[in-house]
């Protein structure tokens, strides 16, 4: 299907940080594939309907994103990754790690891909790489119109926040899921590689979308 562009990302490690608790932890990231940019309105509409455009699709919940991943996977002949139940908190969602379909990235995959080997707040000059409060004009902008990082990924900083698979902190926030990257209405503090936010899996807002990931077939076979 047109509109799905994934970049192969080699295995490595990333250090994640909870800025509130000042806790950091290192995660080993296996090889995977990550969307060159967020899912667009055009791609989303081609599967489930809705407004068209080359801007990132927004106003989609975490559960909406998983359903889209399953539908797109089935449409192109991949095995869907998710079993989605009826629990409003989504605690009954199960990921089939042997499936070869599209999925949300883990938080570690997302930050590893965003950083592209860098260790600073962001991988380049903010105005050059990101749509944010200072230059967006008050709306999401077309994908891939800012400079990519060293691995060819666009808009991991700015334009829209992006849902990840992970629970934020279930002991404190229950079902809340992570989203990353900053959006078109954020100040520079929100547009950093380490910036983390969270909300309920039913949450929808106009600066939150998602990016596709996929596990390499060789890694699936070996698992």
PENORHU-V964554 format. One record per backbone hydrogen bond with DSSP energy under -0.5 kcal/mol. CO is the residue of the C=O (numbers start at 1). NH is the residue of the N-H. If there is no record, write none. Layout:
co->(CO,CO)
nh->(NH,NH)
//
This chain:
co->(1,3,4,5,7,9,12,14,14,16,17,18,18,23,25,27,28,29,32,33,34,36,39,40,41,42,43,44,44,44,45,53,54,55,61,62,63,64,65,66,67,68,69,69,70,71,72,73,73,74,78,79,81,82,83,83,87,90,94,94,95,96,102,103,105,106,107,108,109,110,111,112,115,121,125,126,128,130,131,132,132,141,142,149,153,158,159,161,162,163,166,169,169,170,173,176,177,178,179,180,181,183,186,187,187,188,190,192,195,197,199,200,201,201,205,205,207,208,208,209,210,211,212,213,214,216,217,218,219,220)
nh->(4,5,6,36,34,32,29,16,27,25,19,22,23,18,16,14,30,12,9,214,7,154,57,44,45,46,47,47,48,49,49,42,143,41,65,66,67,68,69,70,71,72,73,102,74,75,76,77,78,77,80,101,96,84,85,94,90,93,83,96,97,99,81,213,165,110,111,112,113,114,115,116,118,193,129,130,147,132,159,135,136,56,145,152,149,160,184,209,180,211,178,172,173,174,176,168,199,164,197,162,158,186,133,190,191,191,192,195,181,179,177,203,62,63,59,208,161,59,60,163,39,105,35,103,33,220,221,222,223,223)
//
